[in-house]
């Protein structure tokens, strides 16, 4: 049986979102154990020209569930979420995103294959894709970049997480 678009995208999004939820929980526990306000993490950046933790989590949601929604609509753009979010609200966003992705059917995601999707910024910048190329070559790399950056920000704040925390629940062969 061939690998289907659902497995390549939603299956991977769910695995990594589970990990993001897990390492955010560990980040909150670290803050509580060390008398650190978790809101200090929300605007933390790895470097001055990089966007903060808040943006990383918003982008994880945007490049997973938002990407599937964009593929359904045929158009996708950068994240527009600008409101300040608390650490708890970011945790809820990750959880809600995972839950919504988990409710998608295989058929509805697999049906996106071959559809046109345009990445668009304003009226002047447009990049045409097929849905599968958009998801696999644009949104998934962005999704992993932002998940990794969120992980790295937590590590830079002393949260005791490691590679297994980032990998999440692997999809192993059933015995």
C-alpha positions in Angstrom: 0.0 0.0 0.0 1.3 3.4 -0.9 1.8 6.1 1.7 -1.0 8.6 1.6 -1.0 12.4 2.0 -2.9 12.0 5.4 -0.1 9.8 6.8 2.7 12.2 5.6 1.0 15.3 6.9 -1.6 14.8 9.6 0.2 11.8 11.1 3.4 13.8 11.4 1.7 16.9 12.6 0.0 14.9 15.4 3.2 13.3 16.5 5.1 16.6 16.7 2.2 18.5 18.2 2.0 15.9 20.9 5.7 16.5 21.6 5.2 20.3 21.6 2.3 19.9 24.2 4.6 17.7 26.2 7.6 19.9 26.2 5.4 23.0 27.0 4.0 21.1 30.0 7.6 20.3 31.1 8.4 24.0 30.6 5.5 25.0 32.9 6.6 22.5 35.5 10.2 23.8 35.3 8.9 27.4 35.9 6.8 26.3 38.9 9.7 24.2 40.4 12.1 27.1 40.0 9.8 30.0 40.9 9.9 31.5 37.4 7.0 33.3 35.8 6.1 31.3 32.6 5.1 34.6 31.0 8.9 35.4 30.8 9.2 32.7 28.2 6.4 33.9 26.0 8.4 36.8 24.5 11.8 35.1 24.7 13.8 35.0 21.5 16.9 33.0 20.7 18.4 36.0 18.9 17.4 39.6 18.5 16.3 39.2 14.9 14.2 36.1 15.6 10.6 36.1 16.6 9.6 35.1 20.1 8.3 31.8 21.6 4.7 33.1 21.2 5.2 33.4 17.4 6.8 29.9 17.2 3.8 28.2 18.8 1.3 30.3 16.7 3.3 29.2 13.6 3.2 25.5 14.6 -0.6 25.8 14.6 -0.6 27.8 11.4 1.7 25.5 9.5 -0.3 22.3 10.5 -4.0 22.8 10.9 -3.8 26.2 9.1 -1.9 24.6 6.2 -4.6 21.9 5.7 -7.3 24.6 5.9 -5.3 26.6 3.3 -5.0 23.6 1.0 -8.8 23.2 1.2 -9.3 26.9 0.3 -6.6 27.0 -2.3 -4.8 29.9 -0.7 -2.5 30.3 2.3 -0.5 33.2 3.7 1.7 34.0 6.7 0.2 33.9 10.2 -1.8 36.9 11.1 -2.2 36.3 14.9 -0.9 39.4 16.6 -2.6 39.5 19.9 -0.5 38.8 23.0 -1.0 35.3 24.3 -0.2 33.9 27.7 1.8 30.7 28.2 -1.5 29.0 29.1 -3.2 30.3 26.0 -0.3 29.0 23.9 -0.7 25.6 25.5 -4.4 25.7 24.7 -3.7 26.7 21.1 -1.3 23.7 20.7 -3.9 21.4 22.3 -6.8 22.7 20.2 -4.8 22.4 17.0 -3.9 18.8 17.8 -7.5 18.0 18.6 -8.8 19.6 15.4 -6.2 17.8 13.3 -7.2 14.5 15.0 -10.8 15.0 13.8 -9.8 15.2 10.1 -10.7 12.2 8.1 -8.2 10.4 5.9 -10.4 10.8 2.9 -10.8 14.6 3.2 -7.0 15.1 3.5 -6.1 12.6 0.8 -8.7 14.3 -1.5 -6.5 17.4 -1.5 -3.9 15.8 -3.7 -3.5 17.5 -7.0 -5.5 20.6 -6.0 -4.0 24.1 -6.6 -2.8 26.0 -3.6 -1.2 29.5 -3.8 1.0 30.9 -1.1 0.2 34.6 -1.1 1.4 37.7 0.6 -0.8 40.7 -0.3 -1.7 41.0 -4.0 1.8 41.0 -5.4 3.6 37.9 -4.1 2.1 34.6 -5.1 3.7 31.2 -5.3 1.7 28.4 -7.0 1.8 24.8 -5.7 -0.1 21.6 -5.8 -1.5 20.8 -2.4 0.9 17.9 -1.8 3.9 20.0 -2.8 2.7 22.9 -0.7 2.3 20.7 2.4 5.5 18.7 1.9 7.9 21.4 0.7 6.6 24.5 2.3 4.4 24.1 5.3 6.0 21.0 6.8 9.5 22.5 6.8 8.1 25.6 8.4 6.2 23.5 10.9 9.3 21.7 12.0 11.4 24.9 12.1 9.0 26.6 14.4 8.5 23.5 16.6 12.3 23.2 16.9 12.7 26.9 17.7 10.1 26.7 20.5 12.0 23.6 21.9 15.3 25.5 21.6 13.9 28.5 23.5 12.7 26.3 26.3 16.1 24.6 26.4 17.8 28.0 26.5 15.7 28.8 29.6 17.0 25.7 31.4 14.0 23.4 30.8 15.3 19.9 31.2 14.1 18.4 27.9 16.0 16.3 25.4 15.7 14.8 21.9 13.0 12.2 23.0 10.9 15.1 24.2 11.0 16.6 20.7 10.4 13.4 18.9 7.1 12.6 20.6 5.3 9.3 20.3 6.8 7.5 17.3 4.6 5.5 15.0 6.1 2.1 15.5 5.2 -1.2 13.9 2.5 -3.1 15.8 3.6 -6.3 17.4 
